[in-house]
Amino acid sequence: MVEKLRIKNVKTEEEKDLEVAGIFIAVGIHPNTELLQSLVTVGEDGYIPAGETGETDIPGIYVAGDIRKKPLRQVVTAVADGANAAVSAGNYC
């Protein structure tokens, strides 16, 4: 069980303990799409527009998870994105 979290300000080196009952790790808050920017359209917000199958504006290139522009960012939707993109990519071949 988590009881506290120690945080450190990397600029000032100041450390502080916070009493907490749990920790949630937030991944996907900032999409890591730099690698794809020269290949597909990436929105100003950093997310890649793609349909439900994950297909981007370039045929044969599919994206899934938290880099795909969508209204809900949850583990379950990322997993579903992966399944849809995998099946669609397999059908493309």
N, C-alpha and C positions, 0 to 999 in steps of 0.2 A: 504494500500500500504506500502511496506517495503521501508524504506529510509536508514537504517543503521543496521549493525550487530555488536554486541559487542562480542569480542572473548577474552578468558582468557587462558594464558599459565599456565597449572596446576603445572608445575615444579617451575616456577619463580613467579607466582601469578600476572604477568604483564597483564594488560588489555589494549585493543586497540579497537577503533571503526573503522569499514570499511563502507564507503558509498557504498550502493548496490541498485540495482533496483529490485532484486528478489533473492530468495533463492531456491535452489534445494536440496532436501534431498536424499542422495545416500544410499540406503539400498542394502544389498546383496553384498557389496564389499568384505567382508570377510565372507565366508559361515560359519554358525553356525551348524556344523555337528558333534561336539564332542559326542553327545548323541548316534549317529548311528555308530561310528567307530568300535564298537565291534560286530555290526550286519551285516553290508554290507561293500563292498569295498569302501574306500574313497581314492581319488587320493592324490598325494603329495601336490597338490594345494588346498586341502580341499573340492573340489567338488566331488559329487557322480556321477559316470558314470551310465547312464540309457538311455533306448531307448525312443522313442517318446511317448510311453504309460506310461512312468515313472517307468517301472519295473526295479528293480535293479538286481544284480546277485543272489539274494535270492528270489525264487518264493514267491509271495504274499506280498512282501514289495515294496512299490511304493514311489517315491519322486516327488516333484513338485517345481516349482519356482526357486529361485536363489541358491538353494543348488544343483540343477541338472547341470551337466557339459553340457554347450551349448554355442554357439557363440554369442547369443544376449540376453542381460539382460534388459528387459523392463517389465513394469507392464502388458502390454497386453500378452506377452509371458508367464509370470508367471501365469496369470489367465487361459490361454489355457492349460498350464501344469497341473493345478489343475483339470480342467474339464477332461482332458485325464486320469489322474491318478485315479480320482474318478470313472469314468466309467470302467476303466480296473480293479480296485480293486473290484468293484461290480460284474463284470463278473467272476473274479477269485473265488469268493465265490460261 
